[in-house]
Amino acid sequence: MNNITVILGGMSDRPTEQLEGKTPLEAADTPYIDYLFRQGKSGYQNTCNNIPCQFAAMQSLDISTDNIDNLSRASFEAAYFGIKADDEAVVLCCTFVSLSDDGDYEDKTMFGVCSDITDHEAEELIAFLAEKLNNDIFTFCQGMKAQHILLWKKGEPHPGTLFSPYCSKRQNVYEILPQGNFVHPLYQLMVQSNELLKDHPLNIQRMAQGKNSINSVWLWEPGKMPRGIHTKKGTLVSDDLMMCGMAVSAKMKTVYTNQLAQQALKELENGCRSLYIYTKLPRDYSLLGDVTAKKKCLEKVDKALLKPIFDFAVDSTQKYTLKVMSDCSAVASLGCYCKDPVPYAEIVLPSRETIDNIIE
């Protein structure tokens, strides 16, 4: 039997008045997801009982670890980027953001993550910061797009509270400044990055083109490099760097892409018998607090991802078990994670005729 598991990050939600007392999934037009829940085996599972919600996806991939206490998003993204560090080092997410030009650093406004940054721009700017700021303690390491890694030798894995830039758009910087006993050197690096980047020729060119300036790094999610990660064999196709880092750490075949359906079908056509597909999009809209966008996202995922997977499996001469699940609950009306049980549904897919009759 061949197995396909589709993990919709943060799919699970709570009813909201914005959708007349329904969850985004209940309100969405999702015939293929609906089919699994109507015709397959379904239920709820607790994925966040003993671990942070952002790591709930580890259970979805059947991944286990000897010690999760010092792990973070940066831990797994560093693993995906191939960064090497000893057990005393700490890694942090180092994300390019755009801040307003006015006043001192703490008086600026966070415009958000520079999601439009090109590979060429990212490579040039992270190399520039590394040349200017690398020392015996801190090393800037290249990742991709807006997301990079800061290596902190003999660093503090729990320096204090470091806010995510993905949930801080249009906030005043003073409201989201690092807080804690060991955050000062990290904050100083952020300030120094702003001083160096604000007049960089690349940013002068961007502003002339009407684009936001890439004028600071934002440091967050400190952790240690992952060790002792275990899983069953399989392949992961995902648009999320942290998930890819988990899979790489567990020695799974891993493909990072935004073309999920296309890459998943390629893996299946090449004989993959245990395929995991993870998309971060429902989770991201949840954390942005956009209920309507999350509903539309689920509809798009159903049509653009679930449908081609269905079509391939039911037209195949082989049998496939298809499972759809949420890794954790992300409440769009609140803009945050919660530890509610999350739904799943799975089925051994029947013939093409049966599928068409039920879905249509």
PyMOL commands that set and color helices and strands:
alter all, ss='L'
color gray80, all
select helices_A, chain A and resi 17-19+24-27+31-39+53-55+57-60+73-81+105-107+119-133+165-167+173-175+184-197+201-208+241-249+260-269+281-287+291-315+352-359
alter helices_A, ss='H'
color red, helices_A
select strands_A, chain A and resi 2-8+41-45+64-65+90-99+110-113+138-144+147-152+216-223+229-230+235-238+253-256+274-279+320-325+329-331+336-338+342-348
alter strands_A, ss='S'
color yellow, strands_A
deselect
rebuild
show_as cartoon
